[in-house]
């Protein structure tokens, strides 16, 4: 009986630690600032007179 109780308690503590670690990782990922939405490559738009040709 003592071993069964110890095994159940160990499993419960391990599950609680896993859930806590998962929630902590999600909180850290949500805490990072959003990256700016700027294109890495920018192409110049052609002049109006060049588009008509």
C-alpha positions as a Python dict, from the first residue, in 0.01 Angstrom:
ca = {
    (1, 'X'): (0, 0, 0),
    (2, 'X'): (285, 237, 86),
    (3, 'X'): (453, 189, -253),
    (4, 'X'): (127, 243, -439),
    (5, 'X'): (65, 567, -252),
    (6, 'X'): (421, 684, -318),
    (7, 'X'): (390, 600, -688),
    (8, 'X'): (57, 783, -718),
    (9, 'X'): (193, 1086, -535),
    (10, 'X'): (504, 1090, -755),
    (11, 'X'): (292, 1070, -1071),
    (12, 'X'): (68, 1353, -949),
    (13, 'X'): (365, 1576, -867),
    (14, 'X'): (526, 1499, -1204),
    (15, 'X'): (203, 1585, -1385),
    (16, 'X'): (171, 1911, -1192),
    (17, 'X'): (531, 2004, -1277),
    (18, 'X'): (472, 1927, -1645),
    (19, 'X'): (160, 2144, -1655),
    (20, 'X'): (339, 2425, -1474),
    (21, 'X'): (634, 2410, -1712),
    (22, 'X'): (400, 2415, -2012),
    (23, 'X'): (212, 2716, -1880),
    (24, 'X'): (539, 2892, -1804),
    (25, 'X'): (669, 2837, -2157),
    (26, 'X'): (345, 2968, -2306),
    (27, 'X'): (360, 3275, -2081),
    (28, 'X'): (718, 3343, -2190),
    (29, 'X'): (628, 3310, -2557),
    (30, 'X'): (336, 3548, -2517),
    (31, 'X'): (558, 3800, -2336),
    (32, 'X'): (792, 3850, -2634),
    (33, 'X'): (719, 4167, -2832),
    (34, 'X'): (572, 4139, -3180),
    (35, 'X'): (818, 4173, -3461),
    (36, 'X'): (769, 4464, -3701),
    (37, 'X'): (594, 4369, -4021),
    (38, 'X'): (844, 4523, -4262),
    (39, 'X'): (948, 4351, -4583),
    (40, 'X'): (1312, 4247, -4607),
    (41, 'X'): (1324, 4338, -4976),
    (42, 'X'): (1168, 4653, -5114),
    (43, 'X'): (1120, 4705, -5487),
    (44, 'X'): (1084, 5056, -5619),
    (45, 'X'): (760, 5116, -5805),
    (46, 'X'): (815, 5231, -6163),
    (47, 'X'): (737, 5589, -6260),
    (48, 'X'): (404, 5659, -6423),
    (49, 'X'): (556, 5733, -6763),
    (50, 'X'): (745, 5401, -6759),
    (51, 'X'): (427, 5202, -6689),
    (52, 'X'): (252, 5337, -6999),
    (53, 'X'): (515, 5206, -7237),
}
